[in-house]
Structures are given as C-alpha cells and as structure tokens.
Amino acid sequence: ALIGLVVTVLVFWAIDAMPAWVTAMIVAVLIAMVLFVKFATSESGLSATKAMVWLVSVLVLAGLTVLVCLMPILREPTLIRGGAKVFFVLVIWACFGGAISRIAVVEICTDDRIGIGEALGYARKRYTAYLGSTILPLVAVIGLMLCCYAYGLLFQLPVVNIILSVFFFLVLFAGFMMTLIGVGGVAGMPLMYPAVSAEGNDAFDAISRSYSYVFGRPWRYLFYNLVALVYGVVCVFAISMFVLGMLWLSVGATNAGTMGEWQLDIAPRVAEYLKPVTDRALAVGDSVRGVVGAVDPTGYVSNLFGVVLTHIRSGLEKVAGGDVDRAAGGTAAASAVIVTIFIYILAGLVLAYVVSLFFSLQSTVYLLLRKAVDGADMSEVYLEEEEEEEFPVPPAREGTEEKAEEKPAEEKPVEEKPKKSTRGRKKPEQSE
C-alpha cells in the first residue's frame, strides 16, 4: 500500500507539471500499447485479424483523443488532468489493490497468509481482469456520452433536427444506461478486486458479480459497508492516537535532551517543509467535507469533518509557532530535512494502513454478499495449483527395444493371463 501511494503521488506530480494535451496523448499511447501487448501475448498470438482490430482501435483512440482536445467542454486543462488522474489511479491500484485484496481473501477463507511476492505475482497474472473490471464501466459511460454529444452536434442542422427528434427516446435510454452503469460501477467498484482475487475469473465475471450483489442486495450491501465504516473509523482512530503518542513521547524526550533547542530550531523548519503537503491535504479535506455536506441532510458528518480539520490546523499552527530564522547555520536545516523525511514515511505508513484496511474490509463485504446471494461458503477461494516438475524419463536401452520388437505377438496372451489372475488377489475357489 505504501509503494502504491508513493507511485500515485509521483504520477500526480508529473500530471500537474505537464501540459494537458501531453497528458492526453500519453494516456492514448499507453492504452494502445496495452492493447497491442494483450493481443500479442495471447495464446493464439498476433494474427492478421487481431492486428486489424488493434489498428482500428488505435485509429478510434486517436480520433477520440483529438476530439477530447478539441471539444470546448473538455478542453479545460483541469478536466483533462482530472480524467488522467482517474485513469492512472485505476492503472496503479489494479496491481497494488489487487495484491492487497488477494492477501485478505486468502487469509479470510483459509486462515493462511501468503507473501507479498506471491500476491503481486497473482495480481500480475490477472492484471487485465483487475484493470478491466474497473475501467470497462467507465469506458461504457464515456462511449454513451460521446454518442449523445454526436447527437447534439447533428441536432444543430436545420432539417436533420426534425428527424432526430423522433429518435430522442434513444437519448433518454442512453441516459438511463449511463446512470445505471455509473451507479453500479461506483458502488460495485470496491467489490471488483475481491471478486477477481477470490474467483480467479475475468473482468466480465467480476463486473457481473459486483452489479448483481449491489442491485440484488442493496440494503444488505449498505449495512455491511456501514458496519465496515464504523469499524474502520475506530481502527484508524486507534492507530492515529498510537502514532501521536509515539511522536509526543519521542519528540518530547528529544526536546528535553536538547534543552529546548529542538523546539526552537528543528520543529519550525519541519513545519515549513511539511506546509505544502499539509495545505494540499487540508484542501482535499475541505472538498470532501463539501461533498459530504451536499449529500448529508443532517449536517452531522460535515460538522465532524470540520472539527477534525480545525484540530489539525491548530496543531500545525502550534508546531509552526517558532521563529524559523532563529535556526543557526546549515546544520539545523539539514537535520530538519532528514527529520521531515522520516515524518513523511511515518505519515505514509498511516495512510497505507488506511488503504490496506479499506481493501481488506471490502474483501470481507464481498465474501459476505457472495454467501448471501450465491450461497457460497466463506472458505471457498480460488487457489492456484503449483506446477509439478516433470522429471526427464531416461531413454530405454537399445537392447531392450530390440527384444521388445522381436517378441512374437502370439506369446502375449499365454504369458500375461496367469500373472493377472494371481497377482495381489486370490481366486474365488481358493478363498473358501
């Protein structure tokens, strides 16, 4: 989980640093490469038909990329970068999230733990299933939106708009499908990784299972996630308090050992180095609070977010209360950089715990829903069979081969019959 977070942060930083059209082109090239590798590494190889399909896919992808860059609505750099971030999140966590869910599913079903290497190997073998299960609903929604967009372009023509008005029910049907696929994809996306991890099937099976469980048992799905949310909040709170206590004891003892110099020289610089990241994290928290407040009519959850963010801000202000210019020489600055790196690692481990807890809880929710809908036992999980090593058979000697060939055919029934009747068992007459 920590490696996945680091890769995600680095990719986001690269997306924000590049122009929007370059990001769109990179996404298109990556998709084309993935399609080519998928076709080339299949069991039947890269045939002429697959090459033609790949070429058509690349041409369609290039046209869609140009259309995205030219559309007035989608020409905004923020929207293009946001779409690229969503795409790369799915690409990155199809590997790391799949590995975490595989570890959780195997441990829940068999009470046995597998290593990180084995889990990553499983995720690598079924990477297309993990990625396809999460990205295909998004592709379907985008495709329907482009169809509606093309309908709107043609609707501007004077005579054609009358003809297209007759087929407006298709637009409404497209809206119905987009809403159905979107709601099922967003709600069922956390179940798609455990579906691939537990069943070992392809992306379409994971999509069908997640949609079936979400729409088939919606209240049970909401209840399980509510319980998981409460349990997760308690666990994260306990971990956060533990980490805060660890920092308070260790930093307090260190500050006492330096006779207060740590608080005056190192702590302000550490707060200065942490400020860009903490500001962005607080901005994300504010945006989440706004989204929660929009869907929460009571306002209690939004107020809870506000209280937590206020305490975080006040804590950061207390840490940054010292005078940064007071630090003498470059040794304090260098020490503060090293200390900041360790604090980043510690904060990353806390976030990694949250991510791994999320995938583990969703794996549990998937297994419970599978038991309720399909009647499958909680211990049922797909386990890969280890490939047995085939030992080379020593070649037969030339003399024995010649003797076997020279042996007459009529001698076989005479010699083999008594051996079969008396070997390892008695005749019926002798048993009495």
C-alpha positions, -999 to 999 in steps of 0.1 A, spaced: 0 0 0 29 24 8 45 17 -26 12 23 -43 7 56 -25 43 68 -35 38 59 -71 4 76 -71 18 108 -57 47 108 -82 23 103 -111 0 131 -99 30 154 -96 40 146 -132 5 152 -145 3 186 -128 37 195 -143 29 186 -179 6 204 -203 -29 189 -205 -26 178 -242 6 159 -235 -11 141 -207 -40 131 -230 -15 118 -256 4 98 -230 -29 81 -219 -38 73 -255 -3 58 -262 -5 37 -230 -39 23 -240 -26 15 -275 4 -3 -260 -17 -22 -236 -40 -34 -264 -10 -45 -285 6 -64 -257 -27 -80 -248 -32 -92 -284 5 -102 -289 8 -123 -257 -25 -142 -261 -24 -179 -266 -31 -177 -304 -5 -150 -309 -8 -118 -330 -28 -128 -361 -39 -107 -390 -74 -103 -376 -61 -91 -342 -36 -68 -359 -65 -53 -379 -86 -49 -347 -57 -33 -329 -52 -9 -358 -89 1 -358 -87 5 -320 -57 28 -323 -74 49 -350 -106 52 -329 -85 60 -299 -66 87 -318 -98 102 -330 -113 103 -295 -81 119 -282 -82 146 -308 -119 151 -301 -113 154 -264 -86 180 -270 -109 200 -294 -142 198 -275 -149 231 -259 -162 215 -227 -133 191 -223 -106 215 -234 -102 227 -199 -68 216 -185 -83 208 -151 -108 184 -166 -82 166 -187 -58 163 -158 -86 150 -136 -95 124 -161 -59 114 -165 -55 111 -127 -86 88 -125 -71 67 -153 -37 63 -136 -53 56 -103 -71 26 -118 -39 15 -136 -18 17 -105 -42 2 -80 -52 -26 -103 -18 -40 -93 -14 -30 -56 -51 -31 -47 -54 -65 -63 -25 -78 -44 -39 -65 -11 -73 -80 -17 -57 -113 -27 -39 -114 7 -71 -105 25 -93 -130 7 -69 -159 12 -64 -151 49 -102 -148 55 -111 -180 37 -82 -203 46 -67 -187 78 -34 -188 60 -12 -159 49 5 -155 16 36 -134 9 37 -101 -8 57 -116 -37 30 -143 -43 2 -117 -41 19 -94 -66 25 -124 -88 -12 -132 -87 -21 -96 -95 4 -96 -124 -11 -127 -139 -47 -112 -137 -38 -76 -142 -61 -73 -172 -90 -86 -151 -84 -62 -123 -80 -32 -146 -108 -42 -170 -133 -47 -143 -129 -12 -131 -123 6 -164 -149 -10 -186 -179 6 -169 -161 40 -172 -155 33 -209 -191 24 -214 -203 56 -198 -179 77 -218 -189 60 -250 -226 67 -244 -218 103 -235 -199 107 -268 -229 93 -287 -251 119 -270 -226 146 -279 -226 135 -315 -264 136 -314 -262 172 -302 -238 181 -330 -262 168 -356 -292 183 -339 -279 218 -349 -287 211 -386 -320 227 -397 -337 197 -413 -319 169 -396 -331 181 -361 -367 172 -370 -357 137 -380 -335 133 -349 -363 145 -327 -382 113 -335 -353 93 -320 -350 113 -289 -361 83 -269 -327 68 -277 -311 97 -258 -333 91 -228 -324 54 -230 -287 63 -231 -292 85 -201 -308 56 -183 -280 32 -192 -253 58 -181 -270 62 -148 -274 25 -142 -238 17 -152 -225 46 -133 -243 39 -101 -235 2 -103 -199 9 -112 -192 34 -84 -210 13 -58 -196 -20 -70 -161 -10 -78 -147 -19 -43 -161 -54 -48 -145 -60 -82 -110 -65 -69 -121 -91 -43 -141 -108 -70 -111 -114 -91 -90 -123 -61 -115 -149 -48 -128 -164 -80 -98 -161 -104 -121 -152 -133 -120 -125 -159 -132 -89 -158 -167 -96 -171 -174 -121 -143 -162 -96 -117 -184 -69 -132 -215 -92 -133 -209 -103 -97 -205 -68 -83 -235 -55 -101 -256 -85 -90 -246 -81 -54 -252 -43 -53 -286 -43 -71 -297 -77 -57 -290 -70 -20 -288 -31 -18 -298 -29 19 -275 -57 29 -247 -40 10 -253 -7 27 -255 -23 61 -222 -42 56 -205 -10 45 -219 10 74 -205 -16 98 -172 -16 80 -171 22 81 -176 23 119 -151 -5 124 -126 13 101 -130 47 118 -124 30 152 -92 13 139 -79 44 122 -86 65 153 -67 39 174 -37 39 150 -37 77 149 -37 80 186 -9 55 189 12 74 163 5 107 180 15 93 214 47 78 199 56 112 184 47 131 216 69 108 238 98 106 214 99 142 203 93 154 239 122 134 252 144 146 224 135 182 230 142 178 267 176 163 258 185 193 236 174 218 263 146 231 242 168 237 211 148 211 191 115 230 195 132 263 186 154 253 157 142 220 142 104 220 147 97 253 129 117 242 99 100 208 98 66 226 99 78 248 70 88 217 49 55 200 57 34 230 49 28 224 11 17 189 17 -4 197 47 -21 226 29 -30 203 0 -42 176 23 -64 201 42 -77 214 8 -87 178 -1 -104 175 34 -123 207 28 -135 194 -6 -145 161 9 -164 180 36 -182 199 9 -193 168 -9 -204 151 23 -223 182 33 -241 182 -1 -254 147 3 -259 147 41 -291 165 51 -284 163 88 -250 180 86 -236 160 115 -209 143 94 -199 176 77 -195 192 112 -174 162 123 -151 168 93 -149 205 102 -140 197 138 -112 173 128 -98 198 102 -99 226 128 -79 205 153 -54 196 126 -49 232 116 -45 243 152 -19 216 158 1 226 127 0 263 138 13 253 173 41 233 157 50 263 134 49 287 163 87 291 165 109 315 146 124 298 115 151 325 111 164 317 145 180 284 134 218 288 134 239 277 104 230 249 79 231 220 103 197 227 117 182 230 82 199 197 71 187 180 103 152 193 97 152 178 62 162 144 74 136 145 102 109 156 77 117 126 55 111 103 85 78 120 93 67 116 57 74 79 59 55 76 91 25 95 77 27 74 46 26 42 67 -6 55 84 -22 63 51 -11 29 38 -28 13 68 -60 31 58 -58 19 22 -50 -17 32 -78 -17 57 -102 -5 30 -94 -33 6 -95 -58 34 -129 -47 47 -142 -47 11 -129 -82 7 -149 -93 38 -180 -75 24 -177 -93 -9 -174 -127 7 -205 -120 29 -225 -108 -1 -214 -138 -21 -226 -161 7 -260 -142 9 -266 -142 -29 -249 -173 -42 -249 -194 -11 -211 -199 -14 -193 -209 17 -169 -183 33 -140 -208 29 -143 -211 -9 -115 -193 -27 -96 -199 -59 -61 -213 -52 -35 -217 -79 -22 -252 -83 16 -255 -81 31 -267 -113 47 -301 -107 82 -306 -120 84 -331 -148 115 -352 -143 131 -364 -175 125 -401 -183 157 -419 -190 159 -433 -226 154 -471 -229 184 -492 -238 188 -502 -274 189 -540 -265 156 -539 -247 139 -521 -275 151 -547 -300 139 -575 -277 105 -559 -274 102 -556 -311 113 -591 -318 88 -606 -293 61 -626 -311 25 -615 -308 11 -649 -300 31 -653 -268 14 -623 -251 -19 -639 -241 -3 -671 -229 22 -654 -205 0 -625 -192 -32 -643 -182 -19 -663 -153 0 -633 -140 -31 -611 -139 -52 -637 -121 -28 -645 -93 -12 -611 -87 -23 -594 -55 -55 -613 -51 -69 -649 -47 -91 -669 -70 -127 -675 -58 -121 -713 -54 -91 -707 -31 -109 -682 -8 -131 -709 7 
